[in-house]
Amino acid sequence: MGIGNTLVFATEQHPKKRENKVGILTIHAHQHTDGVCTPMMLKCCKVDPVLTGSISKDCASVSRHKEALQKYINAYLYKQYTSTWSKSDCTISPLSDSLYVLGVHMTPDDADADKCVAAKSVFSEWEGGAGIQEGKTSKASKTPRAAAGGALPAHTRIRATVLDIKFCRVDDVPMIMQACRVFFRQAEFSGSRTKVVFACGEMPMWWKLLHDTPFNFKKNRDTFENVEVIEQIRTRRALHFFSCFTVPPADITFSTRVKSADGSTWMPVIYVDFPKLVIQDRPGHSA
């Protein structure tokens, strides 16, 4: 997956709330009907990528603030987008419903991650259903932190709190990280100052080989790449080149057609919420 643009994640116009630009996963696939193979595209909304960080306080003292943190981040981004400075600087439009962050999850940052797979696999807890079993059995990454796109290096890890934030689009991540730091600077905690660190994500190897990217010496991130979202999705849902998809007609939220790349034909485009996309293995192939 990845090479050849089979999967693409980008900020696009929502098919129904057309005033909103959200993160949408495009899957280039082929529709098999009565022995006929037709190129098509699946457009998936509600992909919910995850930004992972570390808070320099124990989970017991900060977890009670997770609902307040989520509300603060959304309010912070709303204020930034509606300010005069933001309007003149930003190329991305605000969301009409201000849902920039869709969930906040906190877990103890245990020293031995291998013994805490169930506790730290946030995708299993949030997605439910088939995702639970997949989250337990997938071997695509060494730890759930790697799947979340922000594993903290051993030399920076401390016994603190792992912070997982589900967000809507990668364009908002720099402001989301800034909002987190401001929130914990203002929050009252005993002891030393509360620090929030967001480690750089691990780019997939196929991306590194394709783009010949130089080694990144930075420890902490300042952006979030669309390709990181693709790797999260590929890992947590165990996708591979021969994966097959089924979309129940009742779960199709919108459908249209677009011209093919060569302009020779019209391709069907189906919009569906990602958690409702049924993923199956093609007979005779395995991940």
Secondary structure by P-SEA (a helix, b strand, c coil): ccccccbbbbbcccccccccccbbbbbbbbbbcccbbbbbbbbbcccbbbbbbcccccccccccaaaaaaaaaaaaaaaaaacaaaaacccbbbbcccccccbbbbbbbccccccccccccccccccccaaaaaaacccccccccccccccccccccccbbbbbbbbccccaaaaaaaaaaaaaaaccccccbbbbbbccccccaaaaaacccccccccccccccaaaaaaaaaacccccccbbbbbcccccccccccccccccbbbbbbbbccccbbbbbcccccc
